[in-house]
Amino acid sequence: MPRRTKSPVERVVAPEAATIFRRRLHRWFRAHSRDLPWRKTRDPYRILISELMLQQTQVSRVLDFYRRFLERFPDLPTLAKARPQRVMEAWEGLGYYARARNLHKLAIHVTTERDGVIPSEPATLRELPGVGAYTAGAVASFAYEKRAALVDTNVARVLHRVFAPELNPKSGAGLKRLWQIAEQLLPRTGRHTWTHNQALMELGALVCTARAPKCGACPVQRGCASVTRFAAHS
């Protein structure tokens, strides 16, 4: 009999475990989420700005830059018409300046080639300059309330610790599996996916931190494989 080849989408998380995880996570988020300006809008332009700024940059630093940038470039056409130097000046101090260059290219492309409409589907978003898998999922989820997964550094850390501590999350195979887990945890609707993805990111930022995780305050501690693993070896 030929050996069965594992499907690339083979289930990693049991449906019951996923349901319990979502319930606890969402309840915690409703009680502890931060009041951030990009969570109050569904404007794809504003969400795209925030997501690009937040790449490798702390929220506390982004807040003022986000506000000032939008005062200067309030919409996509204004940004597209701006001189590259003006865009770079508005970005000065945030670092990783390729983000600003790609954002300007994206604005020009969308206004000239896509009738000024930022796409809503992750696959189409990934065709835009500077948009990778995470940013595509974030814009689709947070702007259009699509049922789209996303895995950034915070989300990867949470999923790795809770569901697959045996993985090497920095390897190609490990990251691929984390994306599979993220897909399997998604709620059924896009509206609930917005909350779910925000909550995953918030948990990684506030509780399941890289250096000093606050396991005692974690809403999903009881189902966390890393906690179980540590207890078994202590």
Secondary structure, DSSP 4 states (H G I P E B T S, - for coil): -PPPPPPTT---S-HHHHHHHHHHHHHHHHHH----GGGG---HHHHHHHHHHHTTS-HHHHHHHHHHHHHH--SHHHHHHS-HHHHHHHHTTS--THHHHHHHHHHHHHHHHSTT----SHHHHTTSTT--HHHHHHHHHHHH--------HHHHHHHHHHH-TTS-TTSHHHHHHHHHHHHHH--SSHHHHHHHHHHHHHHHHHTS-SSS--GGG-TTGGG-HHHHHHHHH-
